[in-house]
């Protein structure tokens, strides 16, 4: 980041603090004129842990019973953001008993006393919008049993935060933070006495953001499915709240909802979770279904491409493939080198996965999770399908992707007994002269997946680069690996003289992985990275290794259910919800 950019960021933050202090001098709201129904979804288990003093934010567990949240030193900036965003109020409200309410009230009023006059990291528009939504959603929970003086403090703080948003909204960075700020201002304008004048400007700004940041296919520049869900949730909440207040949302707002809903259905696995790509996770349980219901958009996109992802489905099985070029420029800050990687779910059980985002586990895990080797796809040993910005460069400060695949042709068509995807990318052409081509065929009944991966030197210039690499490797070939990362709840063992792998799901389903013997089959350790845990979860991966010796190398493999696996498996017992497990 240049000196000018650093100065600009510092200046923006300084002005945020100035305006946060200025709004403390203005007249406060005294009551709610209306209050939206709480629509945020919390976790009962997490709420119980918070009541016990086990505070888990951004991958850090702090044990501090009977201690105010604001007296706990934040381990890092991400922990502080989670604290000041107040999403944890959803968890305490789900518990809803006296202990949870007292904890929520103590932490909210302690924040007002400690940070309410413009101090601390919470005075940025995105976090302020997120905080306003939670305070308004759970106002009845928070104000129950409070004295008049405490209620006055609460309303004054809500007013200050609303007016801060009105002043600083134009300085909010594009993306999720802007939608959080806009939704928060709409909520506050509709709910608080004297704040009505802020509604129309926020409605117009939200319509502009929907036009500018949601593309024609219902996607966003980061191509992060979970971020798209969060944005969709916010704009559907805003639309419902406006309608309840007798205000018709602008057409640009409604059109964005209409575009996003089919895209999210494409990105949803058979178990209801989101595909985990480009820094996104599975999504909060229940949020996707709730948002789709609120949207009142019923149509779906056919199997094909949405936001650069292809979805194949058959029977109880879904398969989602990253089938487009990676995000570009600033939008690639959290993007992964995952072109042509896929995830596969059978019924309510994930089978083939990507490792996921390691952001909550520190910088090393974050970098590892972004590499091609952390995805279920072919990679050339020692290389990702993109290059990350060189260390020490301006772009490295933002950790952007550079030298990405430029051409990712994709075709989805009918196969004799199912659906076929054919795709390729040139991410290794500049380094090895090789193009990766992948074909995936899923049967109509979802019981079989056939795959073919090819490394091709297609043009004369590419062949020269490949020949140069062969000379460097003393004609020993270009080493590659095809990885199939397995979900942690899957059991796997080599079978048939180590020529196949037998995969067992907890539901009782049995799958067999086979290949054509061009490559070597092995089982290796892997990890599953997810929010809400202290450490990565250990798991396994099936790996095919080989060497490309010529201008064309082809490897075929298959994954199929065993014949004695029932067509409909009873799988009714829900998993226990993780409670900050290591």
N, C-alpha and C positions, 0 to 999 in steps of 0.2 A: 504494500500500500504506500503510495507516494506521500510526501510531506503535506501536500495540498489536501489529499483525501483524508489524512489523519486529522488535519486541522478542521476540515468540514464536519467530520463525525463529532469531534469534541465540541465544536461550536453548536451543533444541533442539540447535543445532550445538555449543554449549558443553557441553551434557550428553553429546553423542556423544563429545567429546574426553575428558571426565572418565571415562566408562565404558570407553573404549578404553585409558586408562592403568591403570584398576583391574584389568582382566583380565590385565595383564602379570604380576601377582603370583600367578596361580593355576597349579596343576599342569598340565603339558603332556602331550598324547598322545605316545606313543613309537613308534607304528607304525600301519599300515593294517590293519584287520580285514577289509576288502574294498575293492575299487576298481572303480567303474563303468567300463565301456568308454568311451573318448573318443567323444563324439557331436558335438562342435562341429566346424564346417567352416571351414577356413582357406583362404587364397589363396596358392598357391605363388609367384606373381609378387610379391605384397606381402611375403612372407617374404624373398625375395631382395633386395628393396629395403631392408628393415630391416637385413639383414646388411651391406649396402653403406653403411649410415648415412643412408639417405634415409627420414626418419620423417614419415609423412603421417597426421596425425590431424585430424579436424574441419575439413578444408579448408585446413590449414596444412602446408606442406612445409618441414621443417628438415633441412638437410644437416649431419650431425655424425658423420663416420666415426670409429670407434674411441672413441666417447664414451658414457658411461653415460647412459641415458635420463633419469635423475634429476638430472643436472647441466645439463640443457637448460632454460632458462626457458620456462615455458608461455606461448604467445602469448595465450591466453584460457582461460576456465573450461572450455569445451567440450573443448579440447585436453587439459587436465589430467584431465578425467573419462575420456576415452578411454585415457589413459595408465594411470590408477589402476584402471581396470576390467579390464585385462590381456587383453582380447579378442585383442590382437596375438600372444599366445602361440599361438593357433590357427595363425597364419600361419607362425611360426617352426617349429612342430611339423610342419607339412606339408613344409617343406624337409627337416628332420630330419637334416642332416649335422652334422659336428663344429662348423663355424663357427656354424650356427644354434643348436646346443645351448649353445655357450659364450656366445653373446649372451644367450640366454634365462636361463641360470644367473646371469650377471653382473647382469642387470637385476633378477631376482627377489631375489637376496641383497642387492643394493644397496638395494632397497626396504625389506627387513627392517631393515637397519642404519639407514637414513635416516628411515623413517616407521613402523617396527614398534612403537613405543611410544606410538602414539596421535596422531602428528603428521600434518599434511598434509590435503588435501581428500578422501583416499580413505576416510576413516572415517565413512561414511554407510551405512545398511543396504543400499540397492540396489547400490551399487558393491562393497560387501564381499561380498554374495552372488554377484555376477558374478565377482569375483576368486577366491572359493573354488572355484567350479565349474571355472574354468580351471586353478587350481593342482592340484586333485584329478584332473581329466581327464589332465593332462600330468605327473603326479608321476613316473612312470617315466622320462620324457624328462628331467626336471629333476634327479632324484637320481642318474642314471647317472654313475659316476665320482667322486661327492662323498665327502668325508671324513666321519667320524662326527660331528664337531662341526657341520659344515654341515647334515647331516641333522637333528640335534637342533634347530638354529635354525629349520629349515623346519617341523618338527612343532610346535614351540612357537608359531610365528606362526599356523599353521592353527588351533591350539587357541584362541589369543587372539581370532582373528576369529570363530570359531564362538560363543564365549561372549559376545562383543560383540553378535552378532546376537540371541542369546537375550535379552539385556538390553534391546535397543533396537528390536526388531522392531515393537513396538506404536506406535512413532513414525514408521514408514515411511509415506510418502504413498501414497494409492491409485494403482493403475495398474501399469505395467510394473515400477517399482522394487520394489513389494511382492512381486510374483511372483519377481523375481530374488532377493530376500532369503530368501523361503521355500524356493525350490528350492536355494539355496546351503546353508541350514541342514539340509535333508533330506540332501543329498549328504554334508555333513560328518558328520552324526550317524550315517549308515550306514557311513561309511568309516573314521572315526578311533576308535581305542581310547579308551574312557572317555567318549565323546560320545553314547552310545546314548540317554541320557535326553532328549536334545533332539529326537528323531525324532517321538514321538507328539504333543507340543505343536505342532510345525511341520506335521504332517499335518492336525491339526484346524484350524489357522489357514489352511492352504491350501484346505481344503474350504469354510471360511467365505468366503474371498476369491473362490473360484469362484462361490459363490452370490450374493455381493454385487455382483460386478463383471462377470460374464458374463451377458448378458440371455437371455431365452427363445429368441431367434433366433440365439444364438451370437455376438453382437456386443458391442462395448465402447463406452463413452460418447464417446470421441474419434473414433470411426468411421475410424480410421487402419488400413488393411489391413496394413501392415508391422508396426505395433505388435501387432496381433492375432496375426500369425504368430509374433512373438517370445514372446508369452505362451503361445500354443499349444505352441511348441517346449519351453518350460520345464516346462509341466505334463505333457507327454508324457514328457520325460526323467525327471521325478520319478516318474511312474507306472511306467515300465519299471524304474527303480532299486529302487523299493519291492517290485515283484514279484520281482525277482532276489534280494532279501533275504528273501523269504518273507512279505512284508507285503502285504495286500490294500488298495489305496487306498480311501478312503471313497467312498461312492456319489456325493456331490456333486461330487467331483473327476472321477470317471469320466463323470458326466452332462455336465459342462462340455466334456470332450473330445468327447463324442458330439454336442454342439450346435455346436462350433466347426468341426469338420472339413468338414461340408457348406457352411458359410459361406465358408471359405477356397477351396473348389473353385469357388464362384460368383465369387469375386474374382480367380480365376486366368485369365489370358489364354491364347490358343491356344499361345503360345510357352513357357508354364510360369511366366511372371513375374506378379507382382501388379499390379493397377491402382494407379496412383500418385495417390492422393487424400489430402487433409487431412494433409499433412506426411510421408506415407509414400513410400518408394521401391519399386523392383522386388523387393526382397528378396535376400538372399544366395543366390547360385547353389546349387541343390541342397537348400537348407534346407527349402523347402516340401514337396518330394517325400519327404525323409527324415522330416519330422514326420508327414506323412500316413501313411507306412508304419508308423512307430512306434505311431501311434494305433490301428491295426487297425480303423478305421472305414471301411467301404467304400462306404456309400451316399452319394449326391449329392443336392443340392437341384435341383429342376427349374428351368428358366429362369424367373426371376421376381425377387422382392426378397429380399435378405439383407443385414442391417446397413444398410439404406437404399440399397443398390445394386441395380440391375437388370442382368442379364446376358442378352444375346441372342447366339445362336450359330447358324451355318449353314456347312456344309462345313468349310473350313479357317479360317474367319473368326470372331472373337469381338469383341463390343462390350459395354463396361461403362459404365453411366450412373450418375451420382450423382443418385438419385431420391428424396431425402428432405430434411427440414429439416436445416440445419447443426447440428453439436454445440453444446451450450448451456453457459453459465456457465464454470466453470474448465476444463471439457473442451474449450472452444473456443480455448484458448491458442495452439495450432498449427494450428487449422482454417482452411480455405480457403473463399472465396466461389465455390463450384463447382457450385451447384445446377443440374441438367440438363446439365452438361458430360459429354462421353463420351470414351473412348479406344477405339481400334480396332486390332486386330492381325490380320494375315493370315499363317497358317502360323507360322513362327518369326521373322517380321519385324514389329515395331511400325510402324504407318502413321500414324494420328492419335493424338496424345498431348496431355497437359497439360504445361506448362512444368516443373512439379515444385516441390519444396521448395528454396528458396534459403538455408536456414538456415546451411549450411556456408560460404557465401560472404559472410556479413556481414548486418547488419541491413537495409540497403537492399534487397538481393536477397531477403531473407526476406519483407519487406513486399510487394515486387513479385510474388513467386511466389504470394502469398495472394489477389491481386486477381482479379476475374472475368476481366479481359482476358488473364490468363495461362492461361486454360482454353479448351477447344474448345466454345464456347457463345456465345449472343447476349449482348451487354452494351450498355447505353445509355452513350453516350460520356460519360466523366468520372465514371461511377458504377459501383460494384460492386453485386451483388445483395444484399449485406449492408452494414452500416455498421460500421466498426471503432471501438472505444471512443475517445472524444474525447481529444485530447492534454492531458495534465495531470490527467486524472481518475484516480480510484482504479483503475478497470478498465483504463486505458491501461497501467498498470504490468504487467499480465498480458497485455495486448493481446488482450482478449476480443472476440468478435463481438457486436454489438448490432443491434437493428432488423433481424432476420433474416426470411426468408420464414416465414410462419406456416402457410400452407396449401400443400402439395405433393401434389395428387391424382395418382395413378399407376394406369394400367391396362395390363397386358400381355395381348395376345390374339393369336389366329391371324389372319394376313392371307391373301389368296388364294394367294400363292406363297411365304409365309414367316411371320415373326412380327413383330408390331407392338407398339411401346411408345408410349403417349400419356401425357403428363405436363404439368404446369404449375406455376408458382410466382408468388407475389404480392410478390416482393422489390422491385419497382419501383412498387408501388401507392402507398406512402406518399410517394414523391418525385415521381412523374409520373402516377399514376393508371393505370398499365399493368400488366397481367399477361402474363407470358411463357408461351406454350404451345408445346410441341415434340412432334412426331410422328416416330418413326424406324421404318422398315420394312426388315428384313434378309431377303433371300431365303433359301430353304432351302439352296441350294448355296453361299451366302456370297459370290457374285460381284457382288451389287448391294445398295446401301444407298440408300434414298430418304428424304429429310428434308423436314420442313415446320416453319418457325418463324413464330409469330404474336405480335404485340403487340396486346393487347385492353384497351380501357377498358370494363369490364363493368357496373359499378353506377353509379348517379346521382352518388354522391360521387366516384367514380373519374373519371367524365367531367368533373366540375367541375375536378378537379386537372389533368387533361390539358388542358382549355381554358385554364386559367391558365398552364400551361407554354407552350402555343401562343402566347399573348399575349406572354409574355416573349421568345419567339424570333421575334417579328414574323411569326407564321404561317408560318415557314419549316420547321416540323416538328421532331420530336425525333430527333436523330441517333443511329443505332445501328450496331453492327458485329457480324457473325457470324464468329467466328474458328475456323479449323481448323489447329491447330499440328501441324507435321509432324516426324517423327523425323529426327535429323541425318543418318542414312544414306539418306534418301530424296532423290531428285532430282526437281525440279519445274520446269515452264516453262509459260507461257501459250500457248494454241493456239487455232486457229479464229478468228483475228482478235480475240484477247483475250476471247473469250466462254467459254472453257473452260480447264481446267488439266490438263496431262498429268503424271502422277506415275509415276516408275519406281523399283521396288524393286531392291536388289542381287541378289535371287533371280531377276530377269528378269520379274517380274510388272509389268504396266502397268495403271494405273488412270486413269480420266478423271473429272474433277469438272465438272459442268455446273450451271447454274441457270436460273431463268425470266426473267431480265433485269429483274426488279423492282429489284434492287440492282446496285451496281457491283462488278465483280470485280477484285481486285489481288493481287499477291504482296508480302509485307512481311517484313522480318527478324524473327526470333524467337530464343529461346534454349531450350536443354534443360539443366535443372539436375539434377545427379546427384552422389551421393557418390563420392569417390575421384578427383576431378579438381580441379585448381587453379583453374580458371576455368569459367564457363558455356560450353557448346558452342553455337556459332552454328548456326542452322538457319533454316527459312522457315515462313511461315504463309500459308494462303489466307484472304483476307478479303473478305467481302461487306459493303458499306457502303450505307446508305440513310437515309431519313427517314420517320418515322411521321407521316402527315398527317391521319389520320382515326382514329376509334375502333377500327378494325380494319385491321391491316397484315399481309399474308401473304407469305412468301418461301419458295419451293420450290427444292430443290437435290437433286442425286444424285451418287453416287460408285459407279462400276462398273468392273469389269475389262473390258479390251478383248477383242474376240472372239478374237483370235489368242493370248491368254494361255492357256497350257495349264491343264487342270483340275488336274493334279498336277504341281507344279513341283519338280524336284530341287534341294534346297537343303541340301547335306550338309556344306559346309565351314564349321567354326565360326569366329566372329569372333576376332581376336586380343584377348586380355584387356587392358584399359587398364592402363597402368602409370604412374599419376600424370600423365596427359597434361593439357596445358593446353587 
